[in-house]
Amino acid sequence: MTATMASPGGDEAARVAGELFALVYREARLIDEKRWDEWTAMYAEEAFYWVPLTHDQPDGENHTSIAYEDKLLLKLRIERLRSPRAYSQQPPSRCTHVLQQPELEIADPGAGRWVTRAAFVYVEARAEEQFLLAGSVRHTWVRRDGHWQILLKRVDLINCDAALPSIQLFP
């Protein structure tokens, strides 16, 4: 079921959509500001962060991906980013996300599944080097104990099949 604001229960869908859209923006801002503990707290324990290697890739488990990381791997990457011994972070990388207004692609309260989508431009810089990535991001959300959590973040890069630079942070 794809949610529209004119569908039955449209007021509820609009309320949920507003909450989720605010969280999409918050998640990007937390990455930009390197507020890693708050960022990882947005993820469910069984969550995955996925950047497919090809367009229309069906899953990250059975196919090679640019990134397919569970919450533990995300935390390990952050630990490396924080380390004063991480040569790739001397000087530290910085990034910014520019997001299009998110959309609610799927609203299925019965299954406990909501999916948002937003187009983005991502810039990452370190010292004199800077690169730009663009694409769309989909978040699959679940509500647990009164809080929204990310179950899956899928980042579809428009040039995923190109030779990419070393991405240090999180598009």
FENUR-V709468 format. One record per residue. RES is the residue in one small letter. SS is DSSP state (2 for helix, 1 for strand, 0 for the rest). PHI is phi in radians with two decimals (none if undefined). D_CENTER is the distance of its C-alpha to the mean C-alpha in whole Angstrom. Layout:
BEGIN
res: [RES/RES]
ss: [SS/SS]
phi: [PHI/PHI]
d_center: [D_CENTER/D_CENTER]
END
This chain:
BEGIN
res: [m/t/a/t/m/a/s/p/g/g/d/e/a/a/r/v/a/g/e/l/f/a/l/v/y/r/e/a/r/l/i/d/e/k/r/w/d/e/w/t/a/m/y/a/e/e/a/f/y/w/v/p/l/t/h/d/q/p/d/g/e/n/h/t/s/i/a/y/e/d/k/l/l/l/k/l/r/i/e/r/l/r/s/p/r/a/y/s/q/q/p/p/s/r/c/t/h/v/l/q/q/p/e/l/e/i/a/d/p/g/a/g/r/w/v/t/r/a/a/f/v/y/v/e/a/r/a/e/e/q/f/l/l/a/g/s/v/r/h/t/w/v/r/r/d/g/h/w/q/i/l/l/k/r/v/d/l/i/n/c/d/a/a/l/p/s/i/q/l/f/p]
ss: [0/0/0/0/0/0/0/0/0/2/2/2/2/2/2/2/2/2/2/2/2/2/2/2/2/2/2/2/2/2/2/2/0/0/0/2/2/2/2/2/2/0/1/1/1/1/1/1/1/1/1/1/0/0/0/0/0/0/0/0/0/0/0/0/1/1/1/1/1/1/2/2/2/2/2/2/2/2/2/2/2/2/0/0/0/0/2/2/2/0/0/0/0/1/1/1/1/1/1/0/0/0/1/1/1/1/1/1/0/0/0/0/1/1/1/1/1/1/1/1/1/1/1/1/1/1/0/0/1/1/1/1/1/1/1/1/1/1/1/1/1/1/1/1/0/0/1/1/1/1/1/1/1/1/1/1/1/0/0/0/0/0/0/0/0/0/0/0/0/0/0]
phi: [none/-1.63/-1.40/-2.27/-1.23/-1.64/-1.29/-0.96/1.33/-1.01/-1.12/-1.17/-1.08/-1.16/-1.12/-1.10/-1.00/-1.05/-1.10/-1.20/-1.09/-1.08/-1.23/-1.07/-1.12/-1.09/-1.03/-1.11/-1.14/-1.09/-1.15/-1.00/-1.63/0.96/-1.62/-1.08/-1.14/-1.16/-1.13/-1.17/-1.16/-1.29/-1.65/-1.15/-1.03/-1.69/-1.25/-2.30/-1.92/-2.30/-2.13/-1.10/-1.53/-2.28/-1.19/1.04/-1.11/-1.26/-2.82/-1.73/-1.37/-1.86/-2.36/-1.15/-2.26/-1.15/-2.62/-2.59/-2.21/-1.45/-1.10/-1.08/-1.14/-1.04/-1.12/-1.14/-1.08/-1.16/-1.03/-1.13/-1.06/-1.39/-1.23/-1.19/-1.60/-1.34/-1.00/-1.18/-2.00/-2.08/-1.30/-1.15/-1.29/-2.27/-2.60/-2.55/-1.93/-2.05/-1.93/-1.34/-0.92/-1.11/-2.15/-1.62/-1.44/-2.34/-2.28/-2.32/-1.03/-1.07/-1.59/1.22/-2.27/-2.32/-2.23/-1.89/-2.41/-2.55/-1.36/-2.57/-2.17/-2.20/-2.11/-2.19/-2.40/-2.64/0.97/-1.50/-1.61/-2.56/-2.44/-2.19/-2.20/-2.46/2.93/-2.32/-2.18/-2.05/-1.96/-1.74/-1.95/-2.29/-1.91/-2.34/0.88/1.37/-2.19/-1.40/-2.33/-1.47/-1.65/-2.62/-2.01/-1.95/-1.89/-1.71/-1.42/-1.21/-2.01/-1.04/-1.62/-1.61/-1.29/-1.80/-1.24/-1.26/-1.50/-1.56/-1.83/-2.34/-1.07]
d_center: [22/21/21/23/24/28/27/29/28/26/26/24/22/22/21/18/17/17/16/13/13/13/11/8/10/11/7/7/11/11/9/12/15/14/14/13/15/14/10/11/13/10/10/13/15/15/11/9/7/8/9/12/15/17/17/17/17/17/16/15/17/20/19/18/15/14/12/12/12/12/12/16/15/12/15/17/15/15/19/19/18/20/23/26/27/24/25/22/22/25/24/21/18/17/14/13/11/13/11/14/15/12/14/15/15/16/18/20/21/24/21/19/16/14/12/10/10/10/11/10/13/12/15/15/19/21/25/26/23/20/18/16/14/13/11/9/6/7/6/9/11/14/17/19/22/21/17/14/12/9/10/8/4/6/6/10/12/15/17/15/19/20/21/18/19/18/14/14/11/8/7]
END
